[in-house]
């Protein structure tokens, strides 16, 4: 069964004040483990996690805020990409995984039990570039497809010019930068191209066969660093890391023929009428409607439905509840769009499916 949801923007009431008061100093999304401190005496429960670098900024913020209220629960989130998170959860090396893409049917047999998806936020995937003298850039889906398939190789190509009338574009060579690790950001970026660009032939997934002359980099921060250091480069990076790095971001043509820059409002608009499956997975790529940013990606926490360790299961349920309630007010402060209220309510209800002990 598929239901439709309508967004009600989560308020940021006092979220900034909460962050300042709690001293939420993020460690960066460089793939290093973020571990919350134990601020209370006695034994602690540590929840270990890996996966999505796309959601890592939010995990860092929410984990520290949660730990301030629950000092005997530590959360160690290692990032590493959505594919790593799913692989680690399948092997039971972690207590939960962060992922921006659902598990493929072919891979479900690798897991040691039933899975539950908990959506926690959504955000734009920015098409970032470095091009001297070009402060504003517009790119249609077909032009993006041509660039990332290495069919468009210079910045003054006729297709880019057609998207940018009156802009003086240089003859600089284009350098494609993509994720080298298995990535939900790649999955959502390529889902957009499959949906919006008929000329796209590289399919979709956590990994695809990029052109031989392209450059691979690990994690969103790796792509951001590579693009930032290479004149003429173009890549795709989560909005939070693109903003943190002060990157140039292209406006993307949406289904309403609007040139839409990456923004939380654009991501929220993309969530307005998404089709949500019973397991709470959905896609927001190339969504319809005015004001939509068309390369919007959801992100989930993935867990086993059966939690055999009572202490860890109890702590995990409490943390998930936090992410879906107070954590939603924190999301916009670190450049994520909060869930529509109806979807958040569905996710909170799904906590009842978590079997502990």
N, C-alpha and C positions, 0 to 999 in steps of 0.2 A: 504494500500500500504506500502511496506517495501523498503527502499532504503539502499544502502551500502555507507559507508563513509570511507575515507582514512585519516589518521592522518597527520597533519603538526604540529610539536611540537611548542608550543607557546614559544616565547623568554622571557627570564627573564630580558630583558634590563632595567637596573636601578631599578629593583624591590626592591632589598635590600636597595639601597639608599633611595628609597621612604619610606620604612618602618622605617628606622632609623630617617629620617627627621620628620616623623609624630609621632614618639614615639609610635609605635604600641605594647604596652605591653599587651599580651593576659592574660585573667583572668583564663585560665585553663578550661578543659572540664569536670567539676565536677557536672554539672547540675545546677549551679547557673546562674542567669540571667546576661547576658552581656548587659549593656546599654551604648550607646555612649553618651558622654557629650554634652551639648548644649554650643557651644563656640561662640554663637552670641546672640545679644539682640533680643527682640521681641518674638512673639509666635512661638512655635515649633510644628512640626508634629511628633508624636511618632508611629512607626511601631512596634507592638508587635508580637512576633513569638515564637514558640516552636517546638520541634521535634528532629531530628537526632543529636545524640551526635557525630556521625561519621563526620559530616560537621561542627561541632561547632568551631573547630580551624580556619577554613577558614572564617566562619561568623564573628568571633571576629576580625580578621585581616581586612577583607574587610569593615566591618561596621565602624571601626574607620577611615580607610582611606577615605571612602565615607563621613563621618561626617566632616572630616577636610576640605573637599571641599564644603560641604553642611551643614553648621553649624546649620541650623534650622530644620534639620531632625534627630531625634533620633531613634535608632534601638535597641530594647530590645529583645535579643534572649535567651530563657530559656532552650534550650535543652530538656532533658527528654525522648528521644527515639522517633523513627519514629512513633510508634503506638500512642503515646501521641500527637504528632504534628497533625496527621490525625484526631484524636478524637477532639482535640481543634479546628481545622479548621471547622470540621463538625458542631460544636456547635457555631461557629463564636466567639470564645473566643480570637482568634488571627487574625492578618491580613495576615499572611502567615505561612506555615509550612515547615520545613525541613524534607525530607524523602529520604530513600535509597531504598524504595520499592514502587511500584505503589499501588493504592487503589484496593482492591479486588472487583470484580463485585458485590458480595453479599453485599458489604458495600457502594456502590455508592448511594443508596437511602437515606443514612444518611446525605448526603450533601445538602446544600440549594442552589444549582445552579451548572452550568457547571464548570469544573475545567481545569486549564492549568498547564502543567508540564514544568519547565524550568531547564534543566540539567545545573549544574554549574561546575562540576569537576568529577574526579574519583580517586580512590586510592586503594592500596592493603589492603586486610585484612590479617594480619600476624597471623600465628599459633605460639603463644608464649609459652615458657616453662621455667621451672626452674629446672635444673639438674646439680648438682655439677660435675665438671670434663668433661662435655660434651659441648664443645664450638660450635661444628658444628653438626647439625642434619638434616637428610633428611627423608621426609615422603611422601609416595605415597598416592593417594586418598583412596585406599582400606585400607591402614593402619590407616589413619585418621578416616575413618568410623568405623573401629574396635575399636579404642580408645574411640571415643565419644559415641559409643553404649555400652561401658563397656564390650566388648568382649575381649579386650586386656587390661590387668589390671596391668602389671608390665613393667618396662622400658627395661628389658632384654628379652621380648617376641620374639619369632622366627621371627615374621613379621617385627618388628622394626629392628632386627638384619639384616634381608635380605635387608632392605633399607640402612643399614649403615655398610657395610663390613669393618672389621678391627677396628671398634670403640668399645671401652670397655664400655659396657652399664651396669649400676648397676641394682640390683634386686629391686630397689625402687618402692613402690606402686605408681600408677598413680592416681592423683586427677584431675577429670574433672571440669573445671570452665566454666560456660556459662552465658549468659545474663538472668537475671530474669525478666526484663521489655520487653515489646514488642519492637522489634529492627529490623531495616533494615540491620544491620550488621549480625544478626542471619539469616535473610532472604537470604542474598547473600552468606553467608557461607554454608547454607544448600542447596541452589541452585547448588553450586559447587558440593556438595556430591551427590545430585540426578543425576547430569549430568555425573559425573566422576567415581562414585563408585557403581557398581551394588548391592553390599551387603548392602547399606544404606537403612534402613527401616523406618526412623523417619520422612520422608517427608520433606517439606520445608515450610517456613513461618516466620513471625515476632516472633512467639513463636512455640516451638515444645515440645513434651513430652520427656524430657531428662531422663536418668537413675536416679533411686531414690537415689543412693549414690553420685550423682554429687552435685556441689556447685554452687548456683546462685548468681550473683552480678549485681547491677544496673549500667548501662551505661558502655561505653568502659573503662573509668577510674576505675570503680569498678572491672571489670574483670582484668585489668592490676595490680591493687593493690593486689588482691587476689592471682594471679599467682606469683607475685613478693615475696609474703610473705610465700609461701608454697612450700617446697622442694618436687619435683616430680610432680608439677602441670603442667597442659597444658590448654590453652584457646585460644580464637580468639579475636583479638584487632585491631582496625584501625591503620594503619601504623604511623600516626602522633603521637598518644598517645603511641604506642609501642616504637617509637624512643625517645620520650620525657622521657620515663621511663627507657631507656637504657636496654630494655628487650632482652633476647635471642629469635631469630626468626628462625624457621626451613625453609630449602629450600624445595619447593614443586615440585613434578614431573609434568610437563605439557604434553600436547598432543604430543609434539615433542620429548618426552622422555628425556627432559633436566631437570636438577635440578635447579629450579629458585628461587632465594632469593627475598623477597619483595623489590621492587624498583619502582621509578617513571617511569623509562624506560620500565620496565616490564608491568606496568599498561598502559602506552601509547601504547605498542605493542598489548595489549589485545583489545584496542579500534580501532585498525587499520581497521578491517572489520566487525564491529558490525552491526547487522541488526536493523535499527531504524524505529519504527512505526510512523504513522502520528502524534500521540500525543507526540512524542519525548521521549517515553520510550523505553528502550532496556535493554538487559542483557549482561554482559561481562564475566560471570563465565565460566570456562573451555574453553576459546577461543582457536582457532587454531593459529599456526604460531610460528616461531622461536623467542626466546627471551621473550615469553609471560609469565607473572606471572599469574597463572590460577585462583587465588582467588581475582579477581579485582571487585570492586563495584562502580557503578555510584551513584551520589547523586543529588537530585532535590530540587528546591524551588517549592512548590505547592500553587497555588492561585486560587481564584474564578475569572472566566472570567469577571464577572460583578462586578465592584467596585462602590458601591453606594455613598461612601464618596469621593468627588472630591479631597480634599486636600490629603487624604491618598492614593487614587488611583494614583494621580500624583507622589507622593513621592515614592510609590512602583514601579511604572514603571521606574523612574529614577534609583532606587537602582538595579533593575533587569538588566537594561542596563549597569550599572557599573560592576556588577558581570560578565557579558558576554563580557566585553571589557577590561578595565584596570584591573579588578579583576582577569582576566585570567593570567596576568603577576605576580600577587601576589601568585597564587595557588602553584607553585613549591617551593616557599620560606617557606611554612608551610606544605610541604610534601603531596601535592595533584598534580595529573597530570592534566594539562590544557586540555580543550576539543579540539578535532580535529577542525581545522578551519572551515570545512564545517558544522559540527554540531553546533558550536557556531553561525555561520551565520544563520542557520535555527532557532535557539532559538531567536536571535535578531529579525528576521522577524516575529516570533510568537508574539512579543510585540504588533503588530498591532491588535491582537485579544483581547487585554485587553480593555474592555469597561469602560470608566470612567464617572461617574456622571449619 
